[in-house]
């Protein structure tokens, strides 16, 4: 008999979880929940992209100021 670590979720566990979710929320609520989850993920990705853009802008500004300071001396 194989011994599996506690972190592994097998196919039967996924089926059982899906059935429990279906029973709890019903067939009509699941698409609404997934839509809300999708909007949340999209918003999160947009926020990450905005922060990365701001970091690049600040880095470019600092590099430009560093290059100008060296040229003045």
Phi and psi in degrees as a GROMACS rama.xvg file:
@    title "Ramachandran Plot"
@    xaxis  label "Phi"
@    yaxis  label "Psi"
@TYPE xy
-73.423  148.129  UNK-2
-107.842  122.217  UNK-3
-106.219  142.983  UNK-4
-63.8121  159.377  UNK-5
-66.751  -20.9441  UNK-6
-78.7582  -11.6433  UNK-7
-85.7344  127.888  UNK-8
-109.29  121.211  UNK-9
-87.0815  177.199  UNK-10
-64.6561  -35.6059  UNK-11
-68.7513  -34.6239  UNK-12
-66.4088  -38.2044  UNK-13
-64.6398  -41.6996  UNK-14
-62.9702  -43.6121  UNK-15
-64.4773  -42.6392  UNK-16
-62.6864  -42.599  UNK-17
-62.96  -41.0864  UNK-18
-65.1968  -40.719  UNK-19
-63.5799  -43.2806  UNK-20
-62.7241  -41.8986  UNK-21
-62.827  -41.4806  UNK-22
-67.5801  -39.9431  UNK-23
-69.6404  -44.3337  UNK-24
-102.088  -22.1712  UNK-25
82.2562  163.725  UNK-26
-68.8178  -28.2004  UNK-27
-82.773  -26.3623  UNK-28
-82.7719  -26.28  UNK-29
-61.4036  -46.0375  UNK-30
-60.6077  -35.9642  UNK-31
-66.0486  -40.049  UNK-32
-64.3694  -42.3833  UNK-33
-66.4796  -36.5614  UNK-34
-63.4181  -44.9819  UNK-35
-63.6418  -39.6554  UNK-36
-63.8343  -41.5666  UNK-37
-62.8136  -41.1735  UNK-38
-64.5243  -38.7372  UNK-39
-64.9066  -42.567  UNK-40
-65.0477  -42.2365  UNK-41
-62.8445  -42.6398  UNK-42
-63.2113  -41.0175  UNK-43
-62.5155  -45.003  UNK-44
-64.6399  -40.2383  UNK-45
-61.89  -40.6259  UNK-46
-63.02  -42.3321  UNK-47
-63.5863  -43.6413  UNK-48
-63.2784  -37.234  UNK-49
-66.2843  -41.5561  UNK-50
-64.9584  -42.8042  UNK-51
-61.8597  -39.5521  UNK-52
-64.3869  -42.5909  UNK-53
-62.5913  -40.5584  UNK-54
-63.5841  -42.986  UNK-55
-64.5591  -39.2869  UNK-56
-63.7445  -44.1586  UNK-57
-64.9338  -41.333  UNK-58
-63.0104  -42.9474  UNK-59
-64.7132  -39.1988  UNK-60
-64.5206  -44.678  UNK-61
-65.438  -38.8416  UNK-62
-66.1273  -37.0711  UNK-63
-66.3026  -41.9503  UNK-64
-67.5433  -36.83  UNK-65
-65.9497  -38.6628  UNK-66
-69.5533  -37.6911  UNK-67
-69.4088  -38.848  UNK-68
-63.2985  -40.3401  UNK-69
-69.0192  -31.874  UNK-70
-75.7212  -26.4913  UNK-71
-74.1225  -26.7948  UNK-72
